[in-house]
Amino acid sequence: MSKEQQDEVRDFWNRVASDWDQQVGDAGDNNRRLNSDPVLWQFAADVNGLKVLDAGCGTGYLARQLHQKGATVTGVDLSERMIAIARSKSNTIDYQVDSCTRLQGLADSSFDLLIANYVLMDVPDLEGTISAFHRVLKPGGAAVLVFSHPCFSQGDAEVKPGNSGGVSYHWDFNYFETCRRVDPPWGHFKSDFIWFHRPLSYYWKVFRETGFEVTDFDEPHISPERYQLAADAQMLRNSRTRPYSVAFRLVKRIG
């Protein structure tokens, strides 16, 4: 990863930090609450008493929830502005400005559990990031990784007219090649979104080659017992039918 790439990513997230805090709040945005957070908590299991790293913690909504569930939490983010907002919301969590690609402020084999929630598609150096995750986890420790579905980019989605709820996905690039991407602003955001595309198979290979065992995988979508949480019929339809993300549970091999 070049210094220019890291500076670009840091500057972007510093620029949108306040908007991002508005987006996720204390409970997460609609996609997290309805679709991916239930899978995240299933993969994380009981965190009470565990030492947990929230890697790419943003403004800290997940770190605060982990703390409330009894974990000892460290939150790390590249963006100084994100960390400043996170610290303003809680003085009981150890927040640090650091790059997920290095985690240079954290000791080897020091965490029971690591969670990276919608982070991996935003890092320029996936191999360095997964190596850093592997280094700071204890042998037998788990990593829960949720990130935007690389096969179905929402920025490349075209919603069909009418009330059918149909959507089509297209690529104006080679899906099998890694590349830097820019999506136009969405919702209340005013800045283009910078992210990095990699095919799904690329992620699997990096996880395994780094020394992780993949122990679970899912494509989160709303479960029937949560249907009532959708604000309207369109949100429910989207959460039932659209593949917004993927979720992995990895374990650091012992020995």
DODREN-343035 format. One record per residue (C-alpha): residue in one letter; chain; x, y, z. Coordinates in steps of 0.5 Angstrom, whole numbers, plus 500, padded with zeros to 3 digits. Example, Ala and Ser with C-alpha at 12.3 -4.5 7.8 and 13.67 -1.06 7.14 Angstrom:
<nodes>
{A,A,{525,491,516}},
{S,A,{527,498,514}},
</nodes>
This chain:
<nodes>
{M,A,{500,500,500}},
{S,A,{503,507,498}},
{K,A,{503,513,503}},
{E,A,{499,516,497}},
{Q,A,{493,511,498}},
{Q,A,{493,511,505}},
{D,A,{493,519,506}},
{E,A,{487,518,501}},
{V,A,{483,514,505}},
{R,A,{484,517,511}},
{D,A,{483,524,508}},
{F,A,{476,521,505}},
{W,A,{474,518,512}},
{N,A,{476,525,516}},
{R,A,{472,528,511}},
{V,A,{465,524,512}},
{A,A,{466,522,519}},
{S,A,{460,527,522}},
{D,A,{456,524,516}},
{W,A,{458,517,518}},
{D,A,{456,518,525}},
{Q,A,{449,521,523}},
{Q,A,{449,514,518}},
{V,A,{450,509,524}},
{G,A,{448,513,530}},
{D,A,{448,508,536}},
{A,A,{445,502,533}},
{G,A,{447,502,526}},
{D,A,{444,503,520}},
{N,A,{438,499,517}},
{N,A,{443,494,513}},
{R,A,{446,493,519}},
{R,A,{440,492,524}},
{L,A,{436,488,519}},
{N,A,{441,484,516}},
{S,A,{448,483,518}},
{D,A,{449,485,525}},
{P,A,{445,479,527}},
{V,A,{450,474,523}},
{L,A,{455,478,526}},
{W,A,{453,477,533}},
{Q,A,{452,469,532}},
{F,A,{459,469,529}},
{A,A,{462,473,535}},
{A,A,{458,469,540}},
{D,A,{459,470,548}},
{V,A,{464,476,548}},
{N,A,{463,477,556}},
{G,A,{470,477,559}},
{L,A,{474,477,552}},
{K,A,{479,482,550}},
{V,A,{476,484,543}},
{L,A,{479,489,537}},
{D,A,{474,493,533}},
{A,A,{478,494,527}},
{G,A,{476,500,523}},
{C,A,{471,502,529}},
{G,A,{469,508,526}},
{T,A,{465,513,531}},
{G,A,{464,507,535}},
{Y,A,{457,504,535}},
{L,A,{459,497,535}},
{A,A,{465,498,540}},
{R,A,{460,501,545}},
{Q,A,{455,495,544}},
{L,A,{461,490,545}},
{H,A,{463,494,552}},
{Q,A,{456,493,554}},
{K,A,{456,486,553}},
{G,A,{462,485,558}},
{A,A,{468,485,553}},
{T,A,{474,489,554}},
{V,A,{474,493,548}},
{T,A,{480,496,543}},
{G,A,{477,500,538}},
{V,A,{482,502,532}},
{D,A,{481,507,526}},
{L,A,{485,510,521}},
{S,A,{481,517,521}},
{E,A,{483,522,527}},
{R,A,{476,525,526}},
{M,A,{472,518,527}},
{I,A,{476,517,533}},
{A,A,{475,524,536}},
{I,A,{468,522,535}},
{A,A,{468,515,538}},
{R,A,{472,518,544}},
{S,A,{467,523,545}},
{K,A,{461,518,546}},
{S,A,{465,513,551}},
{N,A,{471,514,556}},
{T,A,{471,507,558}},
{I,A,{474,504,551}},
{D,A,{481,504,549}},
{Y,A,{481,508,542}},
{Q,A,{487,509,538}},
{V,A,{489,512,531}},
{D,A,{492,506,527}},
{S,A,{492,503,520}},
{C,A,{489,496,520}},
{T,A,{494,495,515}},
{R,A,{499,495,521}},
{L,A,{496,495,527}},
{Q,A,{503,498,530}},
{G,A,{500,500,536}},
{L,A,{498,493,538}},
{A,A,{502,487,541}},
{D,A,{502,480,538}},
{S,A,{497,475,540}},
{S,A,{493,480,545}},
{F,A,{486,479,543}},
{D,A,{481,473,543}},
{L,A,{476,476,538}},
{L,A,{477,481,532}},
{I,A,{471,484,529}},
{A,A,{472,488,522}},
{N,A,{465,491,520}},
{Y,A,{465,493,513}},
{V,A,{472,495,513}},
{L,A,{476,490,508}},
{M,A,{473,493,502}},
{D,A,{476,500,504}},
{V,A,{483,498,505}},
{P,A,{488,499,500}},
{D,A,{492,493,502}},
{L,A,{488,487,504}},
{E,A,{494,482,505}},
{G,A,{497,487,510}},
{T,A,{491,488,513}},
{I,A,{489,480,514}},
{S,A,{497,479,516}},
{A,A,{496,484,522}},
{F,A,{489,481,524}},
{H,A,{493,474,524}},
{R,A,{499,477,528}},
{V,A,{494,481,534}},
{L,A,{490,475,535}},
{K,A,{491,469,540}},
{P,A,{492,462,537}},
{G,A,{485,459,537}},
{G,A,{482,467,537}},
{A,A,{477,468,532}},
{A,A,{476,474,527}},
{V,A,{469,476,524}},
{L,A,{469,480,518}},
{V,A,{463,483,515}},
{F,A,{464,487,508}},
{S,A,{460,489,502}},
{H,A,{458,483,497}},
{P,A,{464,484,492}},
{C,A,{459,480,487}},
{F,A,{453,485,488}},
{S,A,{456,492,489}},
{Q,A,{450,497,490}},
{G,A,{454,503,487}},
{D,A,{453,499,480}},
{A,A,{446,497,482}},
{E,A,{440,499,477}},
{V,A,{433,499,480}},
{K,A,{428,497,475}},
{P,A,{422,502,474}},
{G,A,{415,500,477}},
{N,A,{413,497,484}},
{S,A,{416,490,482}},
{G,A,{422,491,486}},
{G,A,{427,489,481}},
{V,A,{434,490,481}},
{S,A,{440,489,476}},
{Y,A,{447,489,477}},
{H,A,{453,491,472}},
{W,A,{460,492,472}},
{D,A,{464,496,467}},
{F,A,{470,493,469}},
{N,A,{473,486,470}},
{Y,A,{470,483,476}},
{F,A,{476,478,476}},
{E,A,{481,484,477}},
{T,A,{483,488,483}},
{C,A,{482,495,482}},
{R,A,{480,502,486}},
{R,A,{473,504,485}},
{V,A,{469,510,486}},
{D,A,{462,511,487}},
{P,A,{457,517,487}},
{P,A,{455,520,494}},
{W,A,{448,516,497}},
{G,A,{443,518,502}},
{H,A,{445,525,505}},
{F,A,{453,524,504}},
{K,A,{456,529,499}},
{S,A,{463,526,497}},
{D,A,{464,520,493}},
{F,A,{466,514,496}},
{I,A,{473,510,495}},
{W,A,{473,503,496}},
{F,A,{477,497,493}},
{H,A,{474,491,489}},
{R,A,{477,484,489}},
{P,A,{473,478,487}},
{L,A,{470,474,492}},
{S,A,{475,468,491}},
{Y,A,{481,473,492}},
{Y,A,{478,474,499}},
{W,A,{478,467,501}},
{K,A,{485,465,498}},
{V,A,{488,471,502}},
{F,A,{485,468,509}},
{R,A,{487,461,508}},
{E,A,{494,463,505}},
{T,A,{495,468,512}},
{G,A,{494,462,516}},
{F,A,{486,463,518}},
{E,A,{481,457,517}},
{V,A,{475,459,515}},
{T,A,{470,456,520}},
{D,A,{463,460,517}},
{F,A,{460,464,512}},
{D,A,{454,467,510}},
{E,A,{450,472,506}},
{P,A,{446,476,511}},
{H,A,{439,478,510}},
{I,A,{433,479,514}},
{S,A,{430,473,518}},
{P,A,{423,472,519}},
{E,A,{423,474,526}},
{R,A,{426,481,524}},
{Y,A,{421,483,519}},
{Q,A,{417,487,523}},
{L,A,{423,492,524}},
{A,A,{423,494,517}},
{A,A,{420,501,516}},
{D,A,{416,499,510}},
{A,A,{415,494,505}},
{Q,A,{420,496,500}},
{M,A,{425,496,506}},
{L,A,{423,489,508}},
{R,A,{423,487,500}},
{N,A,{430,489,499}},
{S,A,{433,486,506}},
{R,A,{429,479,504}},
{T,A,{432,479,496}},
{R,A,{438,484,496}},
{P,A,{445,481,497}},
{Y,A,{448,487,501}},
{S,A,{454,483,504}},
{V,A,{458,477,506}},
{A,A,{460,475,513}},
{F,A,{466,470,515}},
{R,A,{468,467,521}},
{L,A,{476,465,521}},
{V,A,{480,462,526}},
{K,A,{487,463,527}},
{R,A,{490,456,527}},
{I,A,{494,453,533}},
{G,A,{501,451,532}},
</nodes>
